[in-house]
Amino acid sequence: MLSAQQVEEIHRASLKILSETGVKVDNSRAVEIFSDAGATIEKHKEKVVVKIPAKLVEDCIKKTPGKVTYQGRLEKCDYTPAGVNVSFTTFGECNYIIDLHNHKVRPSIKKDCRESALICDAIDSIKVVERPLNPSDCPPATQTLHNAESIFTNTAKHAFIGAGNVHSLNKMNEIAKICLGGKEINNRKIFTATVCPVSPLGLGKDCCDIIIEAALLDIGLLIFSMPLAGATAPVTLAGALVLQNAEILSGLVLAQLTKQGTPCTYGSAATIMDLTHVDVSLGALEMALLSAAAARLAQYYELPSLICGGISDSKVPDAQAGYEFSYSALLCAQAGGSIISGLGVLEKGITFDYAKLMMDVEMSNFLTRVIEGMKISPENLALEIIDEVGQEGEYLTHTHTFDHMREQSTVNIFNRLKRPDWQEEGEKYLFEKAYKEAENLISNHRPDLLSKSQLEDISELISQYELELGINRDEELK
């Protein structure tokens, strides 16, 4: 995607932005941390601009761990990106869902959050879970906690989730401790806190608070920049990329200055403002290009990445959704993204759909196989077998075929049948099979459950926090 020289050019340009243009920081504690480390602080009437020296940025990059293990509640669910090891996951957080039964669009609720986490737990190729949905039937001030409860109690896999503010982050951490048995000796970190710089070149108050607190709590950070080329970033892709890179590095620097060694994941959701329709597009080819370039930059910094790929602008799980997923996800996978976020998402990241999720999962399994490439070895070249079979034999019943047959790709909901066999099965279309498969997983999958007392403790923690905030849940949701 980018040559070594181009990567260096982007890096130098990012350092120039950080040292000369600077970043707006809306947090006095963060400003003090930057200042103590040698950054220049410029105070204007309505803003504080922090200019970070190039050497400080590069020192902080070196102090950031290159290898990160995303720990699950259970050790068997740990995921460590390495080499061509890539995982696909959902995209968070959608406010609407296509109902699994009547296929009509409606606001997502907490039940959907639970079921989407459950289905992610059931799918082996999903190694980590990014919160798929927003629980609109919960009070806005505590939606992130209800989301965390839904995810942590329905999957043992690592979760990426935004806290919203530092108070919710601390409560989320308490929920995680309950899930782990509440023992101080159990130091597993089952979630990564997502923070988003404000484009262009801004670190907001809550963003800084969460970065600082997460670092002090030894919680990893996903620094997830979302500039829009042509709106909140230059319209040129190179300009949008360098601005995004500067934003991500500014958050990384704050994390390392707070606590050296804080795990940071390089996150990209950069795309375009489609100036023809004056609206954001997440299915645009430019998003795939920007995500792939971000993966390349993450590799340059020796950081794991979570990049957006496979999201569609289509409103239904149709051919457009399939095409947009395929070219985008393939490009991101080939670029070396550690985690590719976009499974199950339609309508510019607004709507979640189970049919698209299941179709995307099947396609992502193929893409994972593609980037593994072809094995060339004496066993795979099979010269002795070819010589043995000669010109008139067959390979179907040969032991070599039996030894390697499971290396072939297989389909679950995609269709490889002849037309008469397809007709005999009821002429079911792909999206129909996909919805049915999702229903089966939700009905039949049983995750590694928490104890009754743990579930009660989590529910009580959230209820108590809502009382502290003065939230009347019934009144709040009217």
C-alpha positions in Angstrom: 0.0 0.0 0.0 2.8 2.4 0.9 6.5 2.1 0.0 9.1 2.4 2.7 9.9 5.9 1.5 6.3 6.9 1.5 5.9 5.6 5.1 8.9 7.7 6.2 7.4 10.7 4.5 4.1 10.3 6.3 6.0 9.8 9.6 8.1 12.9 9.1 5.0 15.0 8.1 3.2 13.8 11.2 6.1 14.8 13.4 6.0 18.2 11.8 2.3 18.6 12.5 2.7 17.6 16.1 5.7 19.9 16.7 4.7 22.9 14.7 0.9 22.9 14.3 0.2 21.1 17.6 -2.9 19.5 19.1 -5.7 21.1 20.9 -6.0 19.6 24.4 -9.1 20.2 26.5 -7.8 18.7 29.7 -5.7 20.5 32.3 -4.2 17.3 33.7 -3.1 16.2 30.2 -1.7 19.6 29.5 0.4 19.4 32.7 1.6 15.9 31.7 2.7 17.1 28.3 4.3 20.2 29.7 6.3 18.3 32.3 7.7 16.1 29.5 8.9 19.1 27.5 6.1 19.9 25.2 5.4 23.6 24.3 2.1 24.9 25.7 0.4 27.8 23.9 -2.7 29.2 25.6 -5.2 31.1 23.4 -8.5 32.6 24.4 -10.6 29.5 24.0 -8.1 26.7 23.6 -4.8 25.2 24.7 -2.5 24.0 21.9 0.2 21.5 22.8 3.2 21.2 20.5 5.1 17.9 21.0 8.8 17.7 20.0 9.6 15.1 17.5 12.1 13.4 19.8 9.5 13.0 22.5 7.1 11.4 20.0 9.7 8.9 18.8 10.8 8.1 22.3 7.2 7.3 23.3 6.7 5.1 20.2 9.7 3.1 21.2 8.3 2.6 24.8 5.0 1.3 23.5 4.7 -2.5 23.5 4.9 -4.0 20.1 3.4 -7.4 21.0 0.0 -7.3 22.7 -2.1 -10.2 23.9 -5.8 -9.4 24.0 -6.7 -11.5 27.1 -10.1 -13.2 27.4 -11.9 -14.0 30.6 -10.6 -17.5 30.0 -7.0 -18.1 28.8 -8.2 -20.2 25.9 -9.7 -17.1 24.4 -6.5 -15.0 24.4 -5.5 -13.6 21.0 -2.0 -12.4 20.0 -1.7 -11.0 16.5 1.5 -12.1 14.8 2.6 -12.4 11.2 -0.3 -13.2 8.8 -2.4 -13.9 11.8 -5.5 -11.7 11.3 -8.9 -11.6 13.0 -12.1 -10.1 11.8 -14.6 -8.6 14.2 -17.8 -6.5 14.4 -17.9 -2.7 14.2 -19.2 -0.6 17.1 -21.5 0.7 17.9 -24.6 0.5 15.7 -27.8 2.2 16.8 -30.2 0.1 14.7 -30.6 -3.5 13.8 -32.5 -5.5 11.2 -34.8 -7.6 13.3 -33.8 -11.3 13.0 -37.4 -12.4 12.7 -39.4 -9.8 10.8 -36.4 -8.3 9.0 -37.5 -4.7 9.7 -35.2 -2.0 10.9 -35.6 -0.9 14.6 -33.5 0.7 17.3 -31.2 -1.8 19.0 -31.9 -2.8 22.6 -29.9 -4.5 25.4 -31.3 -7.9 24.4 -29.6 -7.4 21.0 -26.4 -6.5 22.7 -26.5 -9.8 24.6 -27.4 -11.9 21.5 -24.8 -10.3 19.3 -22.1 -11.0 21.9 -23.3 -14.6 22.2 -23.1 -15.1 18.5 -19.6 -13.6 18.4 -18.7 -16.1 21.1 -20.0 -18.9 19.0 -18.0 -18.0 15.9 -14.4 -19.4 16.2 -12.9 -17.0 13.6 -13.9 -14.0 15.6 -11.1 -13.7 18.1 -12.0 -10.4 19.8 -15.3 -8.6 20.1 -15.9 -4.9 19.3 -19.2 -3.8 20.8 -21.6 -4.3 17.9 -24.7 -2.5 19.2 -26.0 0.3 21.5 -28.6 -0.5 24.1 -31.1 2.3 23.4 -33.5 1.0 26.1 -31.0 1.8 28.8 -30.3 5.3 30.3 -27.8 7.2 28.1 -25.5 7.9 31.1 -25.0 4.2 31.8 -25.4 2.6 28.3 -21.7 1.8 28.1 -22.0 -0.2 31.4 -25.0 -2.1 30.2 -23.1 -2.8 27.0 -20.1 -4.1 29.0 -22.4 -6.3 31.1 -24.0 -7.7 27.9 -20.6 -8.5 26.4 -18.7 -9.7 29.4 -21.5 -12.1 30.5 -22.1 -13.6 27.0 -18.6 -14.2 25.7 -15.2 -15.0 27.3 -13.4 -13.2 24.5 -11.6 -9.9 24.8 -13.7 -6.9 24.2 -13.1 -3.4 22.7 -15.5 -0.9 24.2 -15.7 2.8 24.7 -16.4 4.0 28.2 -17.6 7.5 27.4 -16.1 9.0 30.5 -13.6 8.2 33.2 -16.3 7.3 35.8 -17.8 4.7 33.5 -14.3 3.4 32.8 -13.8 2.7 36.5 -17.1 1.0 36.9 -16.4 -1.0 33.8 -13.1 -2.1 35.4 -15.1 -3.1 38.5 -17.4 -5.2 36.4 -14.4 -6.9 34.7 -13.0 -7.7 38.2 -16.3 -9.4 39.2 -16.2 -11.4 36.0 -12.7 -12.6 36.9 -13.7 -13.6 40.4 -12.8 -10.4 42.2 -9.4 -11.8 43.2 -6.5 -9.2 43.2 -4.1 -11.9 42.0 -6.1 -12.3 38.8 -4.6 -9.5 36.8 -6.1 -10.4 33.4 -7.4 -7.5 31.4 -10.5 -8.6 29.5 -11.2 -5.3 27.7 -9.5 -2.5 25.8 -10.8 1.0 26.3 -11.6 2.8 23.0 -10.8 6.5 22.8 -11.3 8.8 19.8 -9.4 12.0 19.1 -11.6 14.8 17.8 -10.6 15.6 14.2 -9.0 17.8 13.3 -6.2 17.6 15.8 -8.0 17.5 19.1 -7.8 15.5 22.3 -11.1 16.1 24.2 -11.5 16.2 28.0 -13.1 12.7 28.3 -10.6 11.3 25.8 -7.7 12.5 27.9 -9.3 11.4 31.2 -9.8 7.9 29.8 -6.2 7.7 28.4 -4.7 8.7 31.7 -6.9 6.5 33.9 -6.6 3.5 31.6 -2.8 3.8 31.6 -2.8 4.0 35.5 -5.1 0.9 35.6 -3.0 -1.1 33.2 -5.9 -1.2 30.7 -4.9 -1.2 27.1 -6.1 1.5 24.7 -7.5 1.5 21.2 -6.7 5.0 19.9 -9.3 5.2 17.1 -9.1 8.2 14.8 -12.1 8.9 12.5 -11.3 11.9 10.2 -13.5 12.6 7.2 -11.5 13.5 4.1 -13.1 16.7 2.7 -14.8 17.6 6.0 -12.6 17.2 9.2 -9.5 16.3 7.2 -7.9 17.4 3.9 -9.8 16.0 0.9 -6.7 14.3 -0.4 -6.1 10.8 1.0 -2.4 11.5 1.9 -3.5 14.6 3.8 -6.2 12.7 5.7 -3.7 9.9 6.4 -1.1 12.2 7.9 -3.6 14.1 10.0 -5.0 10.8 11.3 -1.5 9.5 12.1 -0.7 12.7 14.0 -3.9 12.3 16.1 -3.2 8.7 17.0 0.4 9.5 17.9 -0.7 12.3 20.2 -2.9 9.9 22.2 -0.1 7.3 22.3 2.3 9.9 23.6 -0.1 10.9 26.4 -0.5 7.2 27.3 3.2 6.6 27.5 3.9 9.8 29.4 1.3 8.7 32.0 2.6 5.2 32.3 5.4 3.8 30.2 4.5 0.5 28.6 0.8 1.1 28.2 -0.5 -1.2 25.4 -1.8 0.9 22.5 -3.6 -0.4 19.4 -3.4 1.7 16.3 -7.0 2.3 15.2 -8.3 3.7 11.9 -11.9 4.6 10.8 -10.8 7.3 8.3 -13.0 7.7 5.3 -14.4 10.4 3.0 -17.2 12.9 3.2 -18.9 12.0 -0.1 -19.2 15.5 -1.5 -21.6 14.5 -4.2 -24.2 13.6 -1.5 -22.7 15.6 1.4 -22.7 12.5 3.6 -20.2 10.1 5.1 -19.5 6.9 3.2 -18.0 3.8 4.9 -18.4 1.6 1.9 -16.3 3.9 -0.2 -13.1 2.5 -1.7 -11.2 5.4 -0.1 -12.0 3.9 3.4 -10.4 0.6 2.3 -7.3 2.5 1.0 -7.0 4.6 4.1 -7.4 1.5 6.4 -4.8 -0.4 4.4 -2.4 2.5 4.7 -3.0 2.7 8.4 -2.2 -0.9 8.8 1.1 -0.2 7.0 1.9 2.6 9.4 1.0 0.5 12.4 3.6 -2.1 11.1 6.1 0.7 10.8 5.6 1.6 14.5 5.5 -2.1 15.4 2.0 -1.8 16.9 -1.0 -4.0 16.5 -3.8 -2.4 14.5 -7.6 -2.4 14.4 -8.8 -1.0 11.1 -12.2 -0.7 9.4 -12.9 -2.9 6.5 -16.0 -4.6 5.0 -18.6 -2.0 6.1 -21.3 -1.4 3.5 -23.4 1.6 2.6 -26.1 -0.7 1.4 -29.3 -0.8 3.5 -29.9 -4.5 3.1 -27.7 -7.6 2.8 -27.6 -7.6 -1.0 -25.0 -7.8 -3.7 -23.7 -4.3 -3.0 -23.0 -5.3 0.6 -21.2 -8.4 -0.6 -19.1 -6.5 -3.1 -18.2 -3.7 -0.6 -17.2 -6.2 2.1 -15.1 -8.3 -0.3 -12.8 -5.7 -1.9 -12.5 -3.7 1.3 -11.8 -6.6 3.7 -9.4 -8.3 1.2 -7.4 -5.1 0.8 -7.2 -4.7 4.6 -6.2 -8.3 5.2 -3.5 -8.2 2.5 -2.2 -5.0 4.0 -1.6 -6.8 7.3 -4.2 -5.4 9.6 -4.2 -7.2 12.9 -7.9 -6.9 13.5 -10.4 -5.9 10.8 -13.6 -4.3 12.0 -16.8 -4.4 9.9 -18.6 -7.7 10.2 -22.3 -7.4 10.0 -22.6 -3.7 9.4 -24.8 -1.9 6.9 -25.9 1.7 6.2 -22.7 3.6 6.8 -22.1 1.9 10.2 -25.5 2.7 11.5 -27.3 -0.6 11.2 -26.3 -4.1 12.2 -27.7 -7.2 10.4 -27.3 -10.9 11.3 -27.5 -12.0 7.7 -24.6 -9.8 6.7 -22.7 -10.9 9.8 -23.0 -14.6 8.8 -22.1 -13.9 5.1 -19.2 -11.7 6.2 -17.9 -14.5 8.5 -17.9 -17.0 5.7 -16.2 -14.6 3.3 -13.6 -13.6 6.0 -12.7 -17.3 6.4 -11.9 -17.4 2.7 -9.9 -14.2 3.0 -7.9 -15.6 5.9 -7.1 -18.6 3.7 -6.1 -16.3 0.8 -3.5 -14.4 2.8 -2.0 -17.6 4.1 -1.0 -18.3 0.5 0.0 -21.6 -1.1 2.3 -24.1 0.6 5.2 -25.3 -1.6 6.9 -28.3 -0.1 7.8 -31.8 -1.3 4.7 -33.2 0.3 2.5 -30.5 -1.4 4.2 -30.8 -4.8 3.3 -34.4 -4.7 5.8 -35.5 -7.4 5.9 -39.1 -6.1 2.1 -39.3 -6.1 1.9 -37.9 -9.6 4.5 -40.4 -10.8 2.6 -43.2 -9.0 -0.8 -42.4 -10.5 0.7 -41.7 -14.0 -1.5 -41.0 -17.0 -4.5 -43.2 -16.4 -5.1 -43.4 -12.7 -7.1 -41.2 -10.4 -6.5 -39.2 -7.2 -10.0 -39.4 -5.6 -9.3 -42.5 -3.5 -5.6 -42.0 -3.0 -4.3 -41.7 0.6 -2.6 -38.4 -0.2 -6.1 -37.0 -1.0 -7.4 -38.2 2.3 -4.4 -36.8 4.2 -4.9 -33.3 2.7 -8.6 -33.0 1.9 -9.4 -30.9 5.0 -7.1 -28.2 3.6 -9.7 -27.4 1.0 -12.1 -24.5 1.5 -15.6 -25.5 2.5 -18.9 -23.6 2.7 -21.5 -23.4 5.4 -24.1 -20.9 4.0 -22.7 -20.3 0.6 -24.0 -22.6 -2.1 -21.9 -25.0 -4.3 -24.8 -27.4 -5.2 -26.0 -28.1 -8.7 -29.3 -26.5 -9.5 -31.5 -29.6 -9.1 -30.0 -30.2 -5.6 -30.5 -26.6 -4.7 -34.1 -26.8 -5.9 -34.6 -29.9 -3.8 -33.4 -28.1 -0.7 -36.1 -25.4 -1.2 -34.3 -22.8 -3.5 -33.2 -20.9 -0.4 -31.4 -17.6 -1.1 -28.2 -16.8 0.7 -29.7 -14.2 3.1 -32.4 -16.7 4.1 -29.8 -19.3 5.0 -27.7 -16.6 6.8 -30.6 -15.5 9.0 -31.4 -19.2 9.8 -27.8 -19.9 10.8 -27.8 -16.9 13.1 -31.0 -18.0 14.7 -29.5 -21.5 15.3 -26.4 -20.1 16.9 -28.3 -17.8 19.3 -30.7 -20.6 20.2 -28.2 -23.3 20.7 -24.8 -21.8 21.6 -23.9 -22.0 25.3 -21.1 -19.7 26.4 -18.8 -20.1 29.4 -21.2 -18.6 32.0 -20.5 -16.6 35.1 -22.0 -17.7 38.4 -25.4 -16.5 39.6 -23.7 -14.4 42.3 -21.4 -12.8 39.8 -24.3 -11.8 37.5 -26.2 -10.4 40.6 -23.1 -8.4 41.7 -22.8 -6.9 38.2 -26.4 -6.0 38.0 -26.3 -4.5 41.6 -23.2 -2.4 40.7 -24.9 -0.8 37.7 -28.1 -0.2 39.6 -26.2 1.4 42.5 -24.3 3.6 40.2 -27.5 4.7 38.5 -28.9 5.6 42.0 -25.7 7.7 42.7 -26.3 9.5 39.4 -29.9 10.2 40.3 -31.2 8.2 37.4 -34.8 7.1 37.4 -34.6 4.5 34.6 -38.3 4.7 33.7 -38.3 8.5 33.6 -35.0 8.5 31.7 -36.3 6.3 28.9 -39.6 8.1 28.3 
